[in-house]
Amino acid sequence: MKKFIFVAPEFHSIPPIHAAAVEWWIYNVAKISQANNLVICKGERAEKTVEKVSEYGTIHRIHTSRIYKRFFRKWSRLDPYPYAKRVIDIVMHYQSQDGEKPILIIQNSISLYNSVKQFYPEKLMVLHLHNKHKVVDLRPETKLITPSHFLADFFHAEAKIENIKVVPNGIDKELYQQRTSWKRERFGLKNDETVILYAGRLDKGKGVTELMDAVNLLHKKDQNIKLLLIGDHATVKKGEREVYRKKVLDKAAKMADSCILAGSIPPADMHQVYPLADLTLVPSLGEEAFCMVALESMACGVPVLVSPRGGIKEFVIPENSGFLLQEPLSPESIAKDISDTLLRDNLNVVAEHAKETAISQYDWSNVSVSLSKALAEWF
């Protein structure tokens, strides 16, 4: 197979130190792949420009100074050396060493894909979209990868794309089989408390405030119910996202006895967090393209109760690998579903089966094989 290059958007470095599902996927697949590959991504000041992560995988980070970004991107808006051109120059450097043009897999950015293809043959390019995007600039002939059939169907319907492969997200089975976790005391939790876990962005579409209200209802009846919220609550946002962030903070302050704001936790440490919970909730009001949180919780043997919307239903099967929230989603319905789920006789059996499913089917090695098969069919 030709060498392939993962091209990440200029958002986070790799491996990510904050929750960043796209960059986490790239890092793990590149590291475990048995095919020669390169990752091109943004670089932070303290990081090496080039780093070998496995026998076959290398990361090349693009460092752009603050002065450059401030002057050319913020003030003048005339960037003489844009990210896409920097990417291509790195690709050309490695091509000169290997002697043939590699496959470029552009990650989760239609605009980056369109910028890169101005300098590179599109027949050797693949676009990997991890969630929904506006399709106005997406062409039907694009070779597309998605993490779920749900998302594949969306782009087929909206952008008329026929050439779509499904490659799921994954987990590191060795990491999740360690059976280690942090202590509950780290978050001020007691061993006899019932802990509901939420991990993810504190955004309106994620149903965070609805979950908080649901736990508040339950806490009035049972003082041992606690909500552990994992997610960045400190970074100031813009517009409606900032309004929502403040709403979450206000609710958390009023729920001080039943809600713990734990902040952002690196993806590499999340396997230490899930075992602290009795139940993981994914109350998304929107449609999840996949949902790493549900899969990772399953891999830890912690039962999941999730929104019935989107691609998450492809691996969270009711009474088999998890449980579904009932529509319409509201604080009252979520509270009832949490209470009913915790009382189920088959809760532990379902959780154990979910763990077996996650470990056996969604290890990063399986994901890497799926990607290789998809690329082999195209190239």
Secondary structure, 3 states (H helix, E strand, C coil): CCCEEEECCCCCCCCCCCCCHHHHHHHHHHHHCCCCEEEEEECCCCCCCEEECCCCEEEEEECCCHHHHHHHHHHCCCCCCCHHHHHHHHHHHHHHHHCCCCEEEEECCHHHHHHHCCCCCHHHEEEECCCCCCCCCCCCCCCEEECCHHHHHHHHHHHCCCCEEECCCCECHHHHCCCCCCCHHHHCCCCCCEEEEEECCCCHHHCHHHHHHHHHHHHHHCCCEEEEEECCCCCCCCHHHHHHHHHHHHHHHHCCCCEEEEECCCHHHHHHCHHHCCEEEECCCCCECCCHHHHHHHHCCCCEEECCCEHHHHCCCECCCEEECCCCCCHHHHHHHHHHHHCCCCHHHHHHHHHHHHHHHCEHHHHHHHHHHHHHHHC
